[in-house]
Amino acid sequence: MFMARVVGTVWSSVKWEGLKGLRLLLVRPYHLDDLIRSGGAVADEGIPPAGLHDGVVAADVLGAGPGEDVVVAYGHAARVGIEHDLPAGEAPHFPVDAAVVAIIDRYQAEAPAT
């Protein structure tokens, strides 16, 4: 999982059948240095700087919006995250690699000891 800022919404008129009805957001992952430098402030310092990943498309069932900070899960955890009532042993049905699994209110990050 990683922390990211929602920077936009993705619309698609043509998509795989399994994605219909699923809301897609564009998120920009934070770098750990950005989180430490901001001292726990979220959603008020603009878009995080471009880094290794300039943007990730993530499925969203929580209703996050632009400017909010979120936790994004990857892979199987993302698919389970958007299909939380999945019966035990059954595979998820959504073809996604990233999903918003939490909207962040606040966090605490400390610089590592030198």
N, C-alpha and C positions, 0 to 999 in steps of 0.2 A: 504494500500500500504506500501511497505517497500523498503529501499535501499539495494542493493546487489552488489557483485562483480561476474562477469562471470568467472567461473573457468574451464569450459569445454563445450563440445558438446555431445549430446546424440544421438546415432544412433540406430535404431531398424528396423530389416528386417521384423518382424511380429508385426503388431499393428492393433488396431481397425480401421475400414475403415474411420471413421471421422477424423483420425489424419494424413492420407496420405497427403504428400506435405507440412506438417507443420514442420518448423524447431524447434528443441528442444535444449535448453541450460541447463547446470547445473550451478546454481548460489548459492553463499553463502551469506546469509543475514548479514548485519552489525548490531552490537549492538550499541546503542546510545553512549555509552562511547567511542567506537572506532572512531565515527564520530567527537565527541568533541575533542578528543586527537589529531586527524590528522589535525585539524585547517583548514579544507576546501580543503586539498589536496586530489585528487582522482587519481586512476589508476597509482600510482607510488610507492606505499609502500607495494607491495606484496599482498598476499591473506589475507583477514581478518581472525582473529583467530576463531577457532571452537567455537561454542556456542550452544545455545538451539537447533537451526536448523543447522545441519552441511551442508545440501545441499537441494536445491529445484529444481525440473525440471520445467522449464518455457517455454512456447511457445514464439517464437520470429518472428515478421514480420518486424522488423526495421533494422536487420542486425548487431546486437551487436556481439562482439567477445570476446574471452578470454582476461582478464585483464581490460576490461571496467567496469565502474560502471553504474548501471541501476536502474530504478524504476520498481518494479514489482507489478502488481495488482493481487488481489485474487478473486476467486468466479465469480459471475455474471459480475463484472467489468472487469475481465480478458477476459471473453468470448466476451464481447462487444468490448473490446480493440483490439482484433484481427480481428473483423468483423465490422469495423467502418461504413460501408455502409448499415447497417442493417435497414430495413424499420421499422417505428414506430409500436410498438405492436408485432413485430415478435420476437420469441425466437432465441437466437444464436444457430448455428449448431455445433460448435466445442466442444468436450468433454474435456475441460481443466479447471484447477483450478488456474493456475498461468500464467501470460503473461507479457513480457517486454513491458512497455508502454512508456518508455523514456530512452534515453542514456544521462547520466549526464556529463555536461561540468565542473561544479563547484557547490559548495554549501557552506553554512555558518551555523555552529552549535556552540552554546555557552553553556557553563556550566550553570546549574541552579543556581540562587542566593542561598547562604546558610544562 
